[in-house]
Amino acid sequence: MLYDFISGDSRIGDKLLQCTTRTRILTSGKLPLTPMSSPLAKLPTSDSTTCMPSNTNNAQPNAEAAPDMPPRDQIQRVPRRYKFLKKSQLYHGNLILDCPVPQALLNKCPYRDAREFTHMRYSAVTCDPEHFKESHFTLRQLHYEPPRRTELLIGITMSNEDEELFSQTMYGVMKNILDLTRRRGSRVWREGAGRRVVVCIVGDGRSRIHPKTLDVLAAMGAYQEGLVKTRINSKNVTAHIYEYTTPIPAAPSLKIEDGDQCFIPVQIVFCLKEKHQGKLNSHRWIFNAFAPILNPFVCVLLDVGTIPGPTSICQLWKAIDIDLDVGGACGEVIALDSMYGKSLVKHGDEFLWSMKYLFPRLLQKAGYSLLDVLRWGRRTNHLFTAYRYIPLQNNPKTGKGPLQKYLRHDTEHDGDGANTSAADERMLRREVVSKRGVYWTFRCIKSAYAISTT
């Protein structure tokens, strides 16, 4: 038999009592209902303590009936735990939450005067990338006063790489952003240059991503556990977006460094897809969902495991900015093993890479010699390319263009193999160069390089 003793009034005015203390006594026989003034109405301090009277048949409602009970002044009531259901107001039918970052992260952050440093925004996306803007989803860059102009969008695709590869790539990207802010003589990269760069990280599948990589993102403030929702208003969630401006660098040593060590705040948009759909689908989110909202001047594509040089991203942007005919530029990707010596197998791989990329490079601007093509046609199987966003856009009337032809295989594939073969980024270069009615070229930049660790 289970007896409940309730203390306190059941009503406060017209409002229900928010916290009610209950004391439960489990008995094996008949026990008369004990008044609230009896010591049996209170329990010792414990999480799960039950009181068993020694003589239940002769139990009396006084102190002598329970000699084993502790003194009255040592008894404390344990408040009952309730499950709270927090209701959030939807924005145009979309779940968008501003969540405060942990205090331990704020202690390492030298910037605490703005909401972009003290709060992280979470958005549960319930649509495809093509309908991202139409479904009233947005990014924080448009809500500042005045709205921030995005000059450079750095897209990083990630599958199941571990925390070391991610930290190395992210650290190289943050060093490049720091190099941009030091170019005081530039007409673009002056004071507040970090606000013109957005780093977009796309994780391919919530169940596929490495858990320790999420720990690194959480240490940077760009991820929080427990916010994931799978259904919003009977709609399945397709992606989870975390937005935060972090000054905490992702050090390759996997140690959290203070934000005031020569690094500037970096705007991060972390898109975690609900399902694993391949790298080409990750490019869909970058080009069809985020790029139309940010409207960047240059888009840079990277893979986790590719570490750009300290000034390589700036060299790619500069090559596109100074020449109006350049629609894209790429850098040389160097294998990490080749920095410590080459074997016969490594030489054979480089020869195959050179032959594989020889003929597409012949579409470059006239005047490039065959020696230049042979030199920079090798070692570029990994992704390290920058594009001017204007030639990538489709025709608004017909809906056809470079992105439409490049991303159409994502909706037509029926397996990972077809998606992987269609994700060859050379197809996008060819579509930009051969775009009808305009004249675009593609260049290889000698001073831009990246190191591949995979």
JOVENSUL-V193928 format. One record per residue. PHI is phi in degrees with one decimal (* if undefined). D_FIRST is the distance of its C-alpha to the first C-alpha in whole Angstrom. Layout:
phi d_first
PHI D_FIRST
PHI D_FIRST
This chain:
phi d_first
* 0
-120.1 4
-110.7 7
-111.2 10
-114.0 13
-111.3 16
-109.0 20
95.8 23
-70.9 25
-82.8 24
-137.4 27
-122.5 31
67.1 33
-102.2 33
-102.5 31
-73.6 28
-66.0 26
-75.5 27
-132.9 25
-117.1 21
-94.8 19
-117.4 16
-126.1 14
-112.8 10
-123.7 9
-96.4 7
-124.3 6
-103.3 7
-129.9 8
-85.2 8
-135.1 9
-64.2 11
-62.7 11
-90.2 14
-63.8 17
-69.7 18
-81.2 21
-78.2 19
-63.3 19
-70.0 15
-80.1 15
-126.7 17
-114.7 17
-66.9 20
-73.8 23
-168.0 21
-74.7 21
-139.8 17
-110.1 16
-118.4 13
-105.5 13
-116.5 12
-62.5 13
-76.3 16
-131.4 16
-80.6 12
-72.2 14
-110.4 17
-67.8 15
-122.8 17
-76.9 17
-146.0 20
-72.9 22
-73.0 22
-76.5 19
-135.0 18
-71.3 22
-83.6 21
-72.4 20
-69.6 23
-58.5 25
-65.0 25
-73.8 28
-98.9 27
-91.1 23
-125.5 23
-86.5 21
-98.8 21
-66.3 22
-76.0 20
-90.3 22
-118.4 24
-91.6 26
-97.9 29
-111.8 31
-91.2 35
-98.9 37
-115.2 41
-76.3 44
-83.4 46
-102.1 50
55.1 52
81.3 49
-114.8 48
-87.0 46
-132.0 48
-123.0 46
-103.4 47
-108.3 45
-68.0 46
-81.1 47
-61.1 46
-66.7 47
-64.0 48
-73.3 50
-65.7 52
-65.6 53
-93.3 55
-97.6 56
-76.2 59
-109.7 59
-133.1 56
-94.3 58
-120.9 58
-69.8 55
-68.5 56
-97.4 55
-93.9 52
-134.3 50
-110.9 50
-100.5 50
-116.7 48
-130.2 49
-97.5 47
-86.7 50
-117.5 50
-139.8 53
-79.9 56
-60.0 58
-66.2 61
-105.0 59
-64.6 58
-75.0 60
-68.3 60
-86.4 56
67.0 56
-87.1 55
-148.6 57
-122.5 58
-68.9 58
-62.2 61
-86.2 62
-101.7 60
-79.9 62
-115.2 65
-79.4 67
-59.7 66
-83.8 67
-88.6 69
-97.3 68
-90.2 71
-137.7 70
-113.1 67
-103.6 66
-99.1 64
-117.8 62
-97.2 60
-143.0 58
-113.3 56
-128.6 54
-68.8 56
-81.5 55
-70.4 55
-70.3 58
-63.6 60
-65.6 58
-65.2 59
-65.3 63
-67.0 63
-67.3 62
-65.4 63
-65.5 67
-67.0 66
-68.4 65
-68.2 68
-67.3 70
-65.2 69
-63.9 70
-66.5 73
-65.7 74
-71.6 73
-87.4 76
-88.9 78
-68.5 79
-80.7 83
-78.2 81
-77.5 81
-105.5 77
-92.7 76
-119.3 76
-63.3 74
74.6 70
-67.4 71
-64.6 67
-74.7 66
-97.4 68
-121.0 67
-125.5 63
-102.3 62
-108.5 60
-108.3 58
-114.2 57
-93.1 54
-89.7 54
104.3 51
-69.5 47
-83.9 46
-99.3 50
-67.7 50
-71.1 50
-64.2 47
-73.1 49
-66.6 51
-64.3 49
-65.1 48
-65.9 52
-64.5 51
-66.7 48
-66.9 50
-85.2 53
94.0 51
-94.1 51
-158.8 48
-138.2 44
-77.5 41
94.2 39
-97.1 41
-70.9 42
-121.0 41
-95.2 42
-141.1 42
-129.6 43
53.8 43
62.2 43
-114.0 46
-74.9 46
-82.1 46
-98.3 50
-157.4 50
-119.3 49
-114.7 51
-117.9 51
-120.3 53
-159.9 54
-104.3 57
-110.9 57
-99.7 59
-88.1 58
-76.0 60
-86.2 58
-71.8 60
-62.4 61
-76.7 60
61.4 56
-116.5 56
-74.2 55
-102.4 58
-65.7 59
-74.6 60
-93.5 63
-92.1 65
66.5 68
-102.7 65
-105.3 65
-63.2 62
-120.9 62
-81.0 60
-116.8 58
-118.8 56
-100.6 54
-106.5 53
-105.9 51
-70.9 51
-71.3 48
-121.3 50
-83.4 53
-131.0 56
97.4 59
-70.6 61
-64.2 63
-66.9 60
-64.8 59
-66.7 63
-61.7 62
-66.6 60
-70.2 62
-86.5 65
-97.7 64
-105.1 61
-91.2 61
-63.1 65
-62.5 66
-80.9 64
-78.8 65
51.8 69
-76.6 70
-83.3 73
-133.1 73
-115.2 70
-112.6 70
-110.6 68
-139.0 66
-110.3 64
-64.8 61
110.6 63
-108.6 67
-103.6 68
-72.4 70
-64.3 73
-59.7 73
-124.6 75
-69.6 75
-65.0 73
-65.1 76
-65.7 79
-66.9 77
-64.1 77
-66.4 80
-64.2 82
-80.3 80
-74.4 81
-82.9 85
-123.0 86
-71.9 85
-89.7 86
-85.6 83
-94.1 80
-169.7 78
-149.5 79
-135.0 77
-113.4 77
-86.2 78
-101.7 75
-106.6 75
-70.5 73
-65.7 72
-66.6 73
-71.5 77
-78.1 77
-118.7 77
116.9 79
-122.4 80
-106.0 80
-64.1 82
-66.2 79
-66.1 78
-63.6 82
-64.5 81
-65.5 78
-66.6 80
-66.1 83
-66.0 80
-63.3 79
-64.7 82
-68.8 83
-68.1 80
-104.4 81
-70.5 85
-71.4 85
-63.1 83
-72.0 84
-69.1 88
-83.1 86
-70.9 86
-62.1 89
-61.4 93
118.9 94
-77.1 92
-81.7 93
-64.8 92
-66.0 92
-64.5 89
-65.0 87
-66.3 87
-71.2 86
-99.4 83
-81.7 82
-95.8 81
55.6 77
-129.4 76
-77.2 73
-89.7 70
-88.2 70
-156.5 71
-138.2 73
-122.6 74
-128.2 74
-74.0 76
-71.2 73
-63.2 76
-69.2 77
-77.6 74
-71.0 73
-80.7 73
-69.2 76
-65.8 74
-85.9 76
-92.5 76
77.6 73
-107.4 74
168.8 75
-59.5 74
-68.1 71
-66.1 70
-76.2 72
-77.6 70
-97.4 67
-68.7 67
-71.5 67
-69.6 63
-88.7 62
-105.1 64
-75.7 63
-132.4 61
164.0 60
-66.7 60
-65.6 64
-66.8 65
-68.1 64
-66.5 65
-68.2 68
-76.5 68
-81.5 67
-63.2 70
-72.6 71
-65.2 75
-62.3 75
-68.9 74
-62.7 77
-64.7 79
-68.4 78
-68.7 79
-69.0 82
-97.0 83
-65.4 82
-74.3 84
87.0 86
-134.2 85
-123.3 87
-122.0 84
-120.5 84
-131.4 82
-123.7 83
-110.2 82
-101.4 82
-68.8 83
-81.7 82
-100.4 78
-149.0 76
-144.7 73
-106.7 71
-96.2 69
-101.8 67
-114.9 66
